[in-house]
Amino acid sequence: MNDSRGKRTFLSLGSNVGDRLALLAAARDALAALPGTAVLAASGVYETAPREHADQPDFLNQVVCVETALEPHDLLTQCQRIESEHGRVRGLRFGPRTLDIDILLFQDVELEEPDLMLPHPRMLSRAFVLVPLVDVWDFARGMAAFDVARLARDTAREQPVRLYSTAEA
């Protein structure tokens, strides 16, 4: 990799099964333990109602900014491994889960492949992503330019997002 500092990426963390707060903390720790990866910032933790399937517990959501030497597909593989190690079972799409880690944005990368699309194709319509993203947007470098704060305000009007705790809770 030419950039010795690594690439910045924003990841969305979510959980609605088990000890949700502990699972988010475990995800942050596991991401920080990846080779050539450091967690630079973590948003507050927000609670949101499920969107696609209402008959499930509320989610806790958080966005983290990491700097990584991993390539996007390698990071995706590691995120899926971390999810599995924390009890994630892939069943009902948008259904209950112990841990969900989505790559939202990856510095200087745009992809449209079956297994990975960057920027994340649904991030701009999800208040549970945009509201926490505002907390850490100052760490953006080489990202698509858009008004995260305005988008967060607009989506949160229709999709309530409640602050659950501060980062690192």
C-alpha positions in Angstrom: 0.0 0.0 0.0 1.4 3.4 -0.9 -0.1 5.3 2.0 2.0 4.2 5.0 -0.7 5.6 7.3 -3.3 3.2 6.1 -6.7 4.0 4.8 -9.6 5.5 6.8 -12.8 3.6 6.9 -16.1 4.1 8.6 -17.9 1.0 10.0 -21.4 0.7 11.3 -21.8 -1.6 14.3 -25.2 -2.9 15.4 -26.7 -5.4 17.9 -30.1 -6.3 19.1 -29.6 -9.8 20.7 -27.8 -10.5 23.9 -25.7 -8.0 25.9 -25.9 -5.4 23.1 -23.5 -2.9 24.7 -20.9 -5.5 25.5 -21.1 -6.8 21.9 -20.4 -3.4 20.5 -17.4 -3.1 22.8 -16.2 -6.5 21.8 -16.5 -5.5 18.1 -14.4 -2.4 18.7 -11.8 -4.4 20.5 -11.7 -7.0 17.7 -11.4 -4.4 15.1 -8.5 -2.7 17.0 -6.8 -6.1 17.1 -6.8 -6.6 13.3 -3.3 -6.4 11.7 -2.3 -2.9 10.7 -5.6 -1.5 12.1 -6.4 1.2 14.8 -9.7 2.5 16.0 -9.4 6.3 15.7 -12.9 7.3 17.0 -16.2 5.8 18.1 -19.5 7.6 18.1 -22.0 7.6 20.9 -24.2 4.5 21.1 -27.7 5.0 19.8 -30.9 3.0 20.2 -33.3 2.5 17.3 -36.4 0.5 16.6 -35.9 -2.2 13.9 -36.9 -1.0 10.5 -37.7 -3.9 8.1 -39.0 -6.5 10.7 -40.7 -4.7 13.6 -41.2 -7.9 15.7 -37.7 -7.9 17.2 -35.8 -6.1 20.0 -34.5 -2.5 19.5 -31.0 -2.1 18.1 -28.0 -0.4 19.6 -25.9 1.2 16.8 -22.5 2.9 16.7 -20.1 4.1 14.0 -16.4 3.8 14.3 -13.6 5.3 12.2 -10.6 3.0 11.8 -7.3 3.3 9.9 -6.3 0.1 8.3 -3.7 -1.4 6.1 -6.2 -4.1 5.0 -7.8 -3.9 1.6 -11.6 -3.6 1.4 -12.3 -7.2 0.7 -9.9 -8.4 3.4 -11.6 -6.0 5.9 -15.0 -7.4 4.9 -13.7 -11.0 5.5 -12.4 -9.9 9.0 -15.7 -8.2 9.8 -17.7 -11.3 8.9 -15.3 -13.4 11.0 -15.8 -11.1 14.0 -19.6 -11.3 13.6 -19.5 -15.1 13.5 -17.2 -15.3 16.5 -19.8 -13.2 18.4 -22.7 -15.5 17.6 -24.0 -14.0 14.4 -26.1 -16.4 12.5 -27.1 -15.3 9.0 -30.8 -16.1 8.6 -33.6 -13.6 8.1 -32.3 -10.6 6.2 -32.6 -7.5 8.4 -33.6 -9.8 11.3 -32.3 -10.1 14.8 -28.5 -10.4 15.3 -25.9 -10.5 18.0 -23.6 -8.4 15.9 -23.6 -6.7 12.5 -20.6 -4.8 11.1 -21.0 -3.0 7.8 -18.3 -1.1 5.9 -19.9 2.3 5.1 -17.0 4.2 3.4 -13.4 3.4 2.6 -11.0 6.1 1.8 -10.5 6.7 -1.9 -12.5 3.6 -2.8 -15.7 3.1 -4.8 -16.8 -0.4 -5.5 -19.8 -2.0 -7.0 -19.5 -5.8 -6.7 -21.9 -8.4 -5.6 -20.3 -8.9 -2.1 -19.2 -5.3 -1.4 -20.5 -1.9 -2.5 -18.7 1.2 -1.3 -20.1 3.6 -0.3 -22.6 1.4 1.4 -25.7 1.5 -0.9 -28.3 2.1 1.9 -26.3 4.3 4.3 -27.7 7.6 3.2 -31.3 6.5 3.9 -30.6 5.2 7.4 -30.8 7.5 10.4 -29.2 4.8 12.6 -26.1 5.1 10.5 -26.1 8.8 9.7 -26.7 10.1 13.3 -23.7 8.3 14.8 -21.7 9.1 11.7 -22.0 12.8 12.5 -20.2 12.1 15.8 -17.0 10.9 14.0 -17.2 12.7 10.6 -14.3 15.0 11.6 -12.1 11.9 11.0 -13.2 11.7 7.3 -10.3 11.7 4.8 -10.7 10.8 1.1 -14.4 10.2 1.5 -17.3 11.1 -0.8 -18.4 14.7 -0.1 -21.9 14.9 1.3 -23.6 16.9 4.1 -23.8 14.2 6.8 -25.3 16.5 9.4 -28.2 17.6 7.1 -28.8 14.0 6.0 -28.9 12.8 9.6 -31.3 15.5 10.6 -33.6 14.8 7.6 -33.7 11.0 8.1 -34.0 11.2 11.9 -37.3 13.1 11.4 -38.9 9.8 10.1 -36.6 7.3 11.9 -36.2 8.2 15.6 -32.7 7.7 17.0 -32.1 8.0 20.8 -28.7 8.5 22.4 -28.2 5.4 24.6 -24.7 6.2 25.9 -21.5 8.0 25.1 -18.7 6.2 23.1 -16.6 3.6 24.9 -19.5 2.9 27.3 
